[in-house]
Amino acid sequence: MQFGPGDYFGERALLTKGARAASVIATEYCVLAEMDEPTFARLMGPLEDIMKDRMEVYEKINKQ
């Protein structure tokens, strides 16, 4: 996958409390924000259903 401005990754590990499923390599200069699990739950909790839907997309891509 390729990510652009406003995209995000890493939510799967936070939602499932599991290990990260992917590594990410920047191909050009970028700015990242990171957050721990409590911060994620506080800030992103209301979006949990959207992020779970995105996880299903990841699984479909991985099966291809």
C-alpha positions in Angstrom: 0.0 0.0 0.0 1.0 3.6 -0.5 -0.1 6.2 2.0 -0.6 9.9 1.3 -1.4 13.0 3.4 -4.0 12.3 6.0 -3.6 8.5 5.8 -2.8 6.5 8.9 -1.5 3.1 9.9 -0.9 1.0 13.1 -4.5 1.1 14.3 -4.8 -2.7 13.9 -2.3 -3.4 16.6 -4.0 -0.9 19.0 -7.5 -2.2 18.3 -6.6 -5.9 18.7 -3.9 -5.3 21.3 -1.7 -7.5 19.1 1.6 -7.2 17.4 2.1 -4.9 14.5 1.2 -6.5 11.2 3.4 -4.4 8.9 6.5 -2.3 8.6 6.4 1.1 7.0 9.2 2.8 5.0 9.1 6.4 4.1 10.2 7.1 0.5 10.3 10.9 1.0 10.3 13.4 3.9 7.3 13.0 6.1 6.0 14.0 9.5 4.5 11.3 11.7 2.6 11.4 15.0 2.7 8.5 17.4 0.4 7.7 20.3 0.2 5.1 23.0 -2.8 3.0 23.7 -4.5 5.2 26.3 -4.1 8.2 24.1 -5.4 6.3 21.1 -8.5 5.2 23.0 -9.2 8.7 24.3 -8.7 10.5 20.9 -9.7 7.9 18.4 -12.2 5.7 20.3 -15.2 7.4 18.6 -13.8 6.3 15.2 -13.3 2.7 16.2 -15.9 1.3 13.9 -14.4 3.1 10.9 -11.0 1.7 11.8 -12.3 -1.9 12.1 -13.8 -1.6 8.7 -10.4 -0.6 7.3 -8.9 -3.6 9.0 -11.2 -5.8 6.9 -9.9 -4.1 3.8 -6.3 -4.9 4.9 -7.2 -8.6 5.3 -8.7 -8.7 1.8 -5.5 -7.2 0.4 -3.3 -9.6 2.2 -5.3 -12.6 0.8 -4.6 -11.5 -2.8 
